[in-house]
Amino acid sequence: MFFDSDVLIWVLRGNKTAIDLLYSVSENDKAMSVISYMELLEGARNKQELTMLKKWITYEKFQILPLNEKIGNIASFLIEKFSLSDNLETDDALIAATAIYYNKTLITGNVKHFKNLGIKIKPFVIY
């Protein structure tokens, strides 16, 4: 499964629903876009949190899916098509393009950001 950063933030905050979702996924099927990875890194408040975050990502065996030229082209197309109508932003376009390129289902609590982009979505709802 392909995790959006919002779900991983809930895991890191100790949300049981998010944690249960994370551990329902096969160890070899945990992935995130390099964009989501950077969003998580950006949220670290100090070097200690940054170090702990990187260790957690390694421990959980997340595959961090890189960008490439094809993903950039897909994201550009999505921006052209959806930025005016759906307020699509660059980071979400890159995450969606990564999901399209790697044929992954995106787990996200921000369904409204992705619902019209033609990707498979598994909604995350906090209980």
C-alpha positions as CSV (number, residue, x, y, z in Angstrom):
1,M,0.0,0.0,0.0
2,F,1.0,3.5,-0.7
3,F,0.7,5.8,2.3
4,D,0.1,9.5,2.2
5,S,1.9,11.5,4.8
6,D,-1.3,12.4,6.7
7,V,-1.9,8.8,7.6
8,L,1.8,8.3,8.8
9,I,1.5,11.4,10.9
10,W,-1.5,9.9,12.7
11,V,0.6,6.7,13.2
12,L,3.4,8.8,14.7
13,R,0.9,10.5,17.0
14,G,-0.2,7.2,18.3
15,N,-3.7,7.0,16.7
16,K,-4.9,3.4,17.1
17,T,-6.9,3.4,13.8
18,A,-3.8,4.5,11.9
19,I,-1.5,2.1,13.7
20,D,-3.9,-0.8,13.0
21,L,-4.1,0.1,9.4
22,L,-0.3,0.2,9.1
23,Y,0.1,-3.2,10.7
24,S,-2.6,-4.7,8.5
25,V,-0.3,-4.1,5.5
26,S,2.2,-6.7,4.5
27,E,5.8,-5.8,5.6
28,N,6.9,-5.9,2.0
29,D,4.0,-3.7,0.8
30,K,4.6,-0.5,2.7
31,A,5.5,2.4,0.4
32,M,5.4,6.2,0.3
33,S,6.4,8.8,-2.3
34,V,9.7,10.6,-1.8
35,I,7.4,13.7,-1.5
36,S,5.6,12.2,1.5
37,Y,9.0,11.3,3.0
38,M,10.1,14.9,2.6
39,E,6.9,16.1,4.2
40,L,7.6,13.9,7.2
41,L,11.2,15.1,7.5
42,E,10.0,18.7,7.2
43,G,7.8,18.1,10.2
44,A,10.6,17.1,12.6
45,R,11.1,19.8,15.2
46,N,14.7,19.0,16.0
47,K,17.6,16.7,15.1
48,Q,16.5,14.1,17.7
49,E,13.0,13.8,16.1
50,L,14.6,13.7,12.6
51,T,16.9,10.8,13.7
52,M,14.0,8.9,15.3
53,L,11.8,9.4,12.3
54,K,14.4,8.1,9.9
55,K,15.0,5.0,12.2
56,W,11.3,4.4,12.3
57,I,10.9,4.5,8.6
58,T,13.8,2.0,8.2
59,Y,12.4,-0.2,11.0
60,E,9.0,-0.3,9.3
61,K,10.7,-1.2,6.0
62,F,9.0,1.5,4.0
63,Q,10.0,1.6,0.4
64,I,10.4,5.3,-0.6
65,L,9.4,5.6,-4.3
66,P,11.5,8.1,-6.2
67,L,10.4,10.6,-8.8
68,N,11.4,10.2,-12.4
69,E,10.8,11.9,-15.7
70,K,7.6,10.0,-16.4
71,I,6.2,10.9,-13.0
72,G,7.1,14.5,-13.7
73,N,5.2,14.4,-17.0
74,I,2.1,12.8,-15.4
75,A,2.2,15.4,-12.5
76,S,2.4,18.2,-15.1
77,F,-0.6,16.8,-16.9
78,L,-2.5,16.6,-13.6
79,I,-1.6,20.2,-12.7
80,E,-2.8,21.4,-16.2
81,K,-6.0,19.5,-15.9
82,F,-6.9,20.0,-12.2
83,S,-5.1,23.0,-10.7
84,L,-7.9,25.4,-11.6
85,S,-10.9,23.2,-11.1
86,D,-9.7,21.3,-8.0
87,N,-7.0,23.5,-6.6
88,L,-4.5,20.7,-7.1
89,E,-1.1,21.6,-5.6
90,T,2.3,20.4,-6.8
91,D,3.0,18.0,-3.9
92,D,-0.3,16.2,-4.3
93,A,0.1,16.1,-8.1
94,L,3.5,14.4,-7.6
95,I,2.1,12.0,-5.0
96,A,-0.8,11.1,-7.4
97,A,1.5,10.8,-10.3
98,T,3.7,8.4,-8.3
99,A,0.7,6.3,-7.5
100,I,-0.3,6.2,-11.1
101,Y,3.2,5.3,-12.3
102,Y,3.8,2.6,-9.8
103,N,0.1,1.4,-10.0
104,K,-0.4,1.8,-6.2
105,T,-3.5,2.4,-4.1
106,L,-3.1,5.6,-2.1
107,I,-4.2,5.4,1.6
108,T,-5.1,9.0,2.5
109,G,-7.3,11.0,4.8
110,N,-7.3,13.7,2.2
111,V,-9.6,12.0,-0.3
112,K,-10.8,15.4,-1.6
113,H,-7.2,16.2,-2.8
114,F,-7.1,13.1,-4.9
115,K,-10.7,12.0,-5.8
116,N,-10.8,13.3,-9.3
117,L,-7.3,12.4,-10.4
118,G,-8.0,8.8,-11.6
119,I,-6.0,7.0,-8.9
120,K,-7.1,4.1,-6.7
121,I,-7.8,5.5,-3.2
122,K,-8.4,3.8,0.1
123,P,-9.9,6.4,2.4
124,F,-8.5,6.7,5.9
125,V,-11.0,7.8,8.5
126,I,-10.2,8.6,12.1
127,Y,-12.6,7.1,14.6
